[in-house]
Amino acid sequence: MLTILVDHNIEGHAMLLWGTLTAEGWPDLMALRLVTFPHVGLPYESCAIRLVEIGLDLANYLGTGRVFIP
């Protein structure tokens, strides 16, 4: 299953996209799902704070391919 985490800033657009994908039958052809921060238990304020912490300590993250933000 392909899970797409939708950023808080584009939730409305993502729901419009999901409606179009569903109308065209894509979920029947491929296992897809869109999830939002609350769906996966990520509160907006915790993620924002973590991003600021990473930004302030950016030197420790240089060269990192991905940064997990719990």
C-alpha positions in Angstrom: 0.0 0.0 0.0 1.2 3.5 -0.9 0.6 5.9 2.0 0.9 9.6 1.4 1.3 11.9 4.4 -0.4 15.1 3.6 1.2 18.3 4.9 -1.0 20.5 7.0 -0.8 23.4 4.6 -2.3 21.4 1.6 -4.9 19.3 3.3 -7.7 21.0 1.3 -5.9 20.5 -2.0 -5.1 16.9 -1.0 -8.8 16.1 -0.4 -9.7 17.5 -3.8 -7.0 15.4 -5.4 -8.2 12.3 -3.5 -11.7 13.0 -4.8 -10.4 13.1 -8.4 -8.3 9.9 -7.9 -11.3 8.1 -6.4 -13.7 9.3 -9.2 -11.2 8.0 -11.8 -10.9 4.6 -10.0 -7.2 4.8 -9.0 -7.7 3.2 -5.5 -9.2 0.2 -7.3 -6.1 -0.2 -9.4 -3.5 0.5 -6.8 -3.6 0.4 -3.0 -3.4 4.1 -2.1 -4.3 6.1 1.0 -3.8 9.7 2.1 -3.3 10.4 5.8 -3.0 13.6 7.7 -1.0 14.5 10.8 -3.8 13.7 13.2 -4.5 10.4 11.5 -1.1 9.2 12.3 -0.9 10.8 15.7 1.4 13.7 14.9 0.3 16.9 16.6 0.9 20.1 14.5 2.6 21.9 17.4 5.1 19.0 18.2 6.2 18.8 14.5 6.6 22.6 14.2 8.7 22.7 17.4 10.9 19.8 16.2 11.5 21.5 12.9 12.7 24.6 14.7 15.0 22.5 16.9 16.5 20.8 13.8 16.9 24.2 12.1 18.8 25.6 15.1 21.1 22.6 15.2 21.4 22.1 11.4 25.2 21.4 11.4 24.5 18.1 13.1 22.1 17.1 10.2 24.3 18.0 7.2 24.7 15.1 4.9 21.7 13.3 6.3 19.4 11.9 3.6 16.3 12.0 5.7 15.3 13.4 9.1 12.6 11.7 11.0 10.4 14.1 12.9 8.4 12.3 15.6 
